[in-house]
Amino acid sequence: MSELLKSIDARTKLAGTNKLEILLFTLGQDARNGRKETFGINVFKVREVMRTPPITSAPEMPASVEGMVSLRGALVPVVDLAKYAGVQTESPRDIMIVTEYNGHTQGFLVEAVDTILRLDWSQMRVPPEMLVAEMGGLVTAVTELRDNRLVMMMDVEKVLSETSRYDDEFQFRTIRPIDRPDCTVLFADDSIVARKQIQRTLDAMGVRYVAAINGRQALSELEKLATYAQGQGKPTSDVVSLVLTDIEMPELDGYMLTKQIKTDPRFANIPVIMHSSLSGMSNQKLGLSVGVDEYVAKFEPQRLAETLARRLGASLPVEAE
């Protein structure tokens, strides 16, 4: 199974071309509807695929967390994705996908892995509202294969957040308003969990914002704001102070969004901050290569607030302990 994940260098070169590679997997046949759905995860987030090792149960874990496994001397939490997604199946989850993103490692139990598929982000579509509602916001993008199978990109950031309790209130308690009421941040992210966390951070800072669910929508909003600014006889940077973008997004990813911003004279002097769970140095270097001004890892609202405040030319008051 490790053969699936070779040629990492070749995959790294995909960044900036609006392309991605996804590992396809299944969770088993759902007893509720008789279907076996196909899911996908970005290969950049996959460290290895292996047979499920012995799992040690641990107390006070969320229902979908089966326990812990020891990988190379480190304890790694294991999430049963079928339980998490509400898929009622008797299929054994004999395969574990070991994922690594946002500086954390976790195992995902699945029924089987299929293959690695190379796609253009433009082939990935925003999921229909009915599917979003049915899957509880777990799917961030969908695409149809030549054999008519629908592949659903799973929001693994949502899984990580809800099984690790990242959204605890203490993460926001020290963030205070900044002295820049004139600032507006445009941000783009396809993850519901990530968008909520960004909104909470900006609300705590007292900063206005425009939200987009992917790079294509963000570029459209930016062009509207540029047209408005032109009508007012102002540079676009007077109405958009900063762009905050994820990397992985359907239709147009964060690398291509940044490229288009940085090569358009209308958007001169607008800093672009990349906000992603792809926390490897290679991803950060690729962001810099397309013009990203700075990189901030997800699920660190205090650090995000500090970076935004600095880039917006403001100080960030911090509550005394």
N, C-alpha and C positions, 0 to 999 in steps of 0.2 A: 504493500500500500504506500510505502514511502516513495516509490517511483513516481507517484502522482505529483509530488511536490518538488521535483527537480527543476533545473533551469531558472533559478530565482533571478539571476542577472537579466535574463531575457524578459522576465515579467516586470522587473524594475523599469525597463526602458519603455513600457507601455504608458507610464505616467506622462501626462502632457499631450497624449494623443487621443484623449477621450475614450480610451479602451480599458477593459478590465478582464480578468479571468475569474470565474467563479467555480467553486467545487459544488457539484450537485449531490444531494443526499435525500433520503426518504426516512419517514418516521414510522411507517407501517400502514396497513389498511385500517381506515377509521370505521369502526362498527356502526357509527351513526348514519353514514351515507354510503359506505362500501367503496369509497375512493381512497386511492393512495396518492397523496400529493407529492410533488417534487419541489424541494426548497434549494436555495443557493446561499453561499457565503463567499465573500471575497477571499481569494487565495492569500492575499497579503496578510489576512488575519489568522491564517491556519499555520500552525507550527509543525504538526504531524498528524497522521491518521494511524490508528492502531486498534488491535483487538482490545476489548474492554478488560482492564486488569481487575484484580480483586478490589472491591470498594469497602472502605471502613466507614460505618455509619457514625454520624456525629450528632450531638444533642442540639436542640433549638435551631435547626436549619429550616429554611422555607420548604414547603411541601415538595417542590420539584427538585430540590437538591438531595441527591441520593447519599452523599457523604463525601469522603476525601480519598484520593489515591496518592501514592508516593511516586513522584517522577524525578529521577536523578537527585534524590535527597530532599526534594521540595514537596510539601503538601499542597495538592491542587484540588479545589472543589469540583464536584462533578454534577452537572445538571442534566436531568432526563428531559430532553426537549419535547417528547410526546406529552408528558405530564404537564409541562409548562404551557404548551400550546392547546391543551385540552383535547388532544387526539386520543380517542378511546380505542386502543389496539392491544391485541395479545401478542404481537410480534416481539421477539426478543431484541433488545438493543445491544447487539454484540460488538458494535463498532463505536469507538470514541474518537471524536475530532478534538484534538488539543488546539485551543485557540490562544492567541496572545495579542492583546490590543490594550491600549491605554495603560500600558505598564503592568497588566495583570494577566495571569495564566489561568485558564479554566478548561475543563473537559466537558464536551457535549455528547451525550449518548444518542445514537441514531440507529435506525435499522440497518441501513446500508449506504455506502457512497457509490456514486455512479461514475462520473468522469469530470474532467476540467474543461470548461467551455469558455472560449474567448469571444467576447462580444464588444460592440461599441456601446457606450453609455446611451447613445441616441436610441438604441433598440430597447432600452429599459424604460418602461412607462410608469407613471404614477398610478398606483393601484386604484381601482374604482372604489367609491365610498362604501358600497355594499360589502366589498371584500375587506376593507379596513375595519368596518364595524364587526363583521363575522370573526375576524382574527384578532380583534381587540387591539388594533394598532401595531400588530407584530410584523406586518409586511410593509416594507418601504418602497418596493418596486416590483414590477412583474414583466415577464417577456414570454413570448410563445416560441417554442422550438419547431423545427421542420416536421417533426412527427406529431405536431398539434398538442404536445404537452405544455402546460402552463408552468413556468418556473417562478416561484415567489422568493424574493430576496428577504431573508429574515433580519429583523432589526436586533442584532446581537447586542447592541448597546442597551436596548431596553431590557433584554434578558439579564445582562450584567448589572444594570442599575437595580432591578427589582429583586434579584437573588442575592445581591450584596449589600442592599440598603444604603446605596450611595446618596440617596436624596434626603438624608437626615438634615434636620433644621440647622444643626450646628455649622454646616458648611456656609451658611449665609449670614450668620449672626454678627459677623464683624464688618460686613459691607455697609457703607454709609453713602449718602448722596454726595456727588461731586459738584464743584462750582462751575459747571458748564451747561446751563439750561438751554443753550442755543444749539447743542450738538444733536445730530441724528445718526444712528448706526443702522446700516442695512445688513441683515444677516440671513444666511441661507443654510438650511439643514433639513435632510429628509427624515430625521428621527424625531418622533413626537417627544420622547424623553429629553433629547438634547435641546429641542426648541423651548420646552418648558423651563429648562434650567437656564438657558440664555435669557429668556424673558424675565425670570426671577432675578437674575443678576443685574440686568439693565434697569428693572423697576426699582431695585434696592439702591442703585446708583443715581436714580432720577434722570436717566437718559432716555430720550425718545428713540423709537426704532421702527423700522419697516421689516417685516418678516417674509421670507420666501421659503418654499418647500423644496426647491432644487435650484441648480445654477441657471437653468433656462428662465425660470420665473424671476430670479434675482437680476439677471441681465435686463429683462423686460422692465422691471421696476426702476432699475438704474437709468435706463434710456428715457423713461417717462420723467424722471426727476431732472435729467439733463435738459430735456425739452422745456420743462417748467423754468429751470434756472436761466436758460437762454432767453426765454420770454421776459424774465425779470432783469435781464442785463447783468447776470451774475455768473461766475464760474460754478460748475457743478459741485465743486468742493465746498461751496458755501451752503449747500442744502444737504449734502451727504458728507459727513465728517469722516466716516470709516466704513469699510466693508469687512465683515466677519464671515468666513465661509468654511464649510465642511469640505472634505475631499470627495467622498463617495456619495454621489447623488445621481438619480436617473435623469436622462436626457442630456444634461451637461454637467460634468464633474467640476470640482473645485479648481483643479489645475487649469482646465480650459477657460473657466470663468475668469481666473486671475490673468491668464494670457490676454483675453479680450479686453479686460479693464486696463491692463498696463500698456497695451498697444493703441489705445484710443485716446487722442489728445483731449477729448472732452472730460476725461476722468483723471487728468493730471493732478498730482498732489493729494490723491485719495489713497491712504494706506490700506493695504489688504492684510488682514490677520487670518492665518489658517488655523482652524479650530477642529481638531480631529482626534479620533481614537487610534489612528495609525501612527503610533508613537515612535517608530523606528527612525534612526538617524537617516537612513536612505530616503524615507518619505519627507523628512524635513529638508534635506538637501535638494530634493526634486522640487519642493515648493519654492525654495530660494531661487532655483534655476528658471522658474517661470515668472519671477518677480515678486513673490510673497515677501512682505516686510518683516513678518515675525510669525512664530509658531507657538500655539498654546494647546496643551493636551486637554481633552474633555474631562468632565467630572472634577474639575478643580476651580470652582467658582471664585474663590478668593484670588487665585493667581490670575484668572481671566479678568476680574475686576481691576486688579493692579495694572495689568498690561493695557487694558482699555483706557484707564485713567491717564497713564503715562502717554499713550499715543494721542489722546485727546487734549493733552497739554493741561492736565488738571492733577491736583493732589487727591489722594483717596483717604479721607478720614477713617481711622480705625478705632473701634471701641476699646477703651482701656479694659484690661482684664481685672 
